[in-house]
Amino acid sequence: MIQFEGAYMGALAAIPQAPHTRGARKSLPPALVQHTYEDLNYTEVFIRDNIPVMIFLLLDGKGEVVRNFLDTCLNLQSTRLQTAGIFPTSFFVQNGKLVADYGQRAIGRVSSADATLWWPILAYIYVQHTGDKAWAREPKVQIGLKRFLDLVLHPTFSDTPVLLVPDGSFMIDRPLDVWGAPLEIETLLDGALLSAAGLLYLDLTAKGCVLIEGETPTSRSLDTFTQGQIEHFNLAVERVKRLRRYLLKHYWVNTKTVQVLRQRPTEQYGDLVVNEYNIQTESIPHWLQHWIGTEGGYLIGNIRTGRPDFRFFTLGNCLGAIFDVLSPYQQHAFFHLVVQNQEALVGQMPLRICHPPLDDSDWRTKTGYDRKNLPWCYHNGGHWPCLLWYLAVAALRYQQRYSSPNSSVHVPYHRKVQGRIQEMLHDAYELLLERLPQQNWAEYFDGPTGLWTGQQTRYYQTWTIVGFLLVHHLLKVNPGSANIMDVPGLKFLSRVRMVPLD
């Protein structure tokens, strides 16, 4: 953890180690650390890397550090015209001041959309876990939410509910043909909007603007800021409704939906077309049939005119389950798919970030010959141990909600699938326990089975270490902690009524 003005406020991306002594635990001298790692920015505090860190600190009872982290990010939220509302990708201390990166130092000079979307989610999780509603009601927090919602809810050239982003704007931070509306961003958008609405609800309730069921509404005047909060709340909830309908219509695939997609007409025009993205049968890959089988299902990576991305992206699908974008039945199909394809997804180092990788000519043309994203490497089919805790959260949440005899939702055969995924998670945990210390807590692993450490991996990677600690906590200490990632329910928020204005 690093300190600023006497307070802990974030963890470095990696613990600097000497390149020639990676097997040792001796750190480099400060001057050599700066020379070796400065250009690689692994001595910075990344928001996305710190999400598992902050979750672990909350479970460990260190909420004050999480609050410091949230406040620091909030103080760095951009107010400049071009980037107003975004949170920085990373920040570091230099000459006694905080220096933030809003994309001006990134490859392609792209701002990280995921950093901005994670902040309201973590803020809501912090408030729910600690009960610190007073912090949520502070003007700086509510103003930060206003900036965020102004950013993501503003009019665009697209009438779809998704958030459009360029390549390299999230965890997959190099060209991998993920521009447009990549799944990870859209599921994060869902969670961020729900979380922002939940934080607005706390403040509006305290102001007496939320009507209790059965209460007779009486009109009254409200200040401009509160009126804006109510408008943002309603817009956020409505956006989530549209977003979920859109994702389940265009991103969710199983054997039934693929067969329907293959038979849709093409070259249609007008308002009533059933194939609005003009998807040709030839664009549906042959590997898909074996991948989903007869009972599996998942959210595809992207939807674009004539170019759907059928690759399986692990994090986006896990978040789709955690935030309940997927129904209980769809979550069951997702876990069935994971178990069915565990040889590809787990291999010798769980979990593969996406499958299958871009290969041959696709790798050359769609990544720009990016040497780090060679097939089966880095984000192009590489294995990232920091992802397993997300799958553990998703699976345990599902089990606790839908495996109980008193559950209101009955999913056929769910116990069989849950038994298999529990076994898979524990086997994956044992793999991490054995291999990660041997491989110096590497950032990522290469090859079809993830046997080799990444050719450009960084060692003693923070989210690798903390991701393992979270998996250990969830599987061995307290499985009930999986509910820490819960965001406000859409059904509840949809029923909220506000006082009418004069």
Secondary structure, DSSP 8 states (H G I E B T S, - for coil): --EETTEE----SB----GGGTTS-----HHHHHHHHGGGTTTSEEHHHHHHHHHHHHHTT-HHHHHHHHHHHHHT---STTTTT---SEEEEETTEEEEESSTTSGGG---HHHHHHHHHHHHHHHHHH--HHHHTSHHHHHHHHHHHHHHSS--S--SSS--B-TTSSSS-S-SS--BS-HHHHHHHHHHHHHHHHHHHHHHHHTT-EE-TT-----B---HHHHHHHHHHHHHHHHHHHHHHHHHHHTEEEHHHHHHHHT---S--STT-S-TT---GGGS-THHHHHHTTT-EEEEEE--TT--EEEEEHHHHHHHHHTT-S-HHHHHHHHHHHHHTHHHHTTTSS-BSEES---HHHHHHHHTS-STT-TTBTTBB-B-GGGHHHHHHHHHHHHHHHSSTT-S---TTHHHHHHHHHHHHHHHHHHHHHHHHHTTT-S-EESTTS-EE-TT--SSBHHHHHHHHHHHIIIII-GGGGGGG----HHHHHH-EE--B-
